[in-house]
Amino acid sequence: MADKIIALACAAGMSTSLLVSKMQKAAADKGKDYEIFAKSTADIDNMLAANPKPDVLLLGPQVGFMKAEVQKKAAAADVPMDVIKMQDYGMMRGDKVLEAAEALMK
């Protein structure tokens, strides 16, 4: 069982898979045992209702327009959430996105 669960949501759940790989490597390099995965925004309700639910939810910048709607759902589930910074997403900076996720989990 992972120490923390980090969920990413994007348009189809596939464009974020490379970022997930980079985040997993960054977590492993730091000695962290995190479960990190990406799914489609259509799965957000299921992710927030899962047991265990994610410790943090990050939206891909391409679905950032959904932030207000998702924030309400995440708050109701007591899951912190935010939108991944466009620069970090575009440059596939897994270490930076991991740091942002960790900051939200504190």
N, C-alpha and C positions, 0 to 999 in steps of 0.2 A: 504494500500500500504506500503510495507516494505521500510525502509530507504535505505538499500543496498541489492543488489542481488549477491549472491556468487554461481557460477556454478562450479561443479566438473565434469570432464570427465574421464571415465575409459573404459576398454575394452568392458564391456557390460552394464555398468550403474548400476549393482546390487551389486558388491563387495564393492562399496563405500557407500551403504545405511547405514550401521552401523556407519561409520565415519560421515556421514551427521547428523545422530541422535545425536551423541556426540557433533558435532559442534553446532547444534541447542540448545542443553542443555547449552553449554558453553556461547553462545550468550545470552540466556535467563537469565543465572546467572549474566551476566554483564549488564542486562537491555537493551540489544540491540534488535532492531526490524529488523532482517535480514531474507530474504528469501534465504534458502540454499537448493540446490538440486543437484542430480547427474544424468547424462545421459551418453549414449554411445558416444564414439568419433565420430561415424557416424552422430551425431546430432550437432556437433560443428558449422558447417556453419549456421544451423538454429538458434542456440542459439545466435550467433554473429549478426544475422540479425533481431532478435526479437525486439519488442518494448513493454516494455523496454528491453534493452539488459543488460547482467550482468555487474556489476561494477568490477568484477574480475573473471578470469577463471583459475582454477587449474586442472592440469593433474595428474592422478594417476601415481605412479612410474612405474607401469607395461606398461604404454604407453609413458614413458618419451622419448623414441626414436623419438617421433613425435614432440618434442619441437620446433625445427627449423621451421618446416612447419606450426605448429599452431601459433607460435609467429608472423609470417608474417601476417596471417589472423587476429589475435587479434590486432596487431598494426594498420592494415588498418581500423579496427572497433573502434580503440581507447579504447581498453579493455586491462588492464594489465593482464599478465598471467605468471605462473611459474609451475614447477613440485613440487608436494608434496614430502617432504623429506621421504625417505624410512623408516627411524626409526619411524617417527611420524605416518606414514600410518600403518606400521606393528604393532605398539603398540596401534593403534586407539586413538591417543592423539588429540581429537577434539579441546581441548583448544589451543594446539600448532599450529595446522593447521589454526584455526581461527585467531590467532595472525599473522601468515604469510599472510593470506588473507587481514587482516586489514592494514598491513604494505604496501602491494601493492596498496591499494586503496587511500593512502595518497598522 
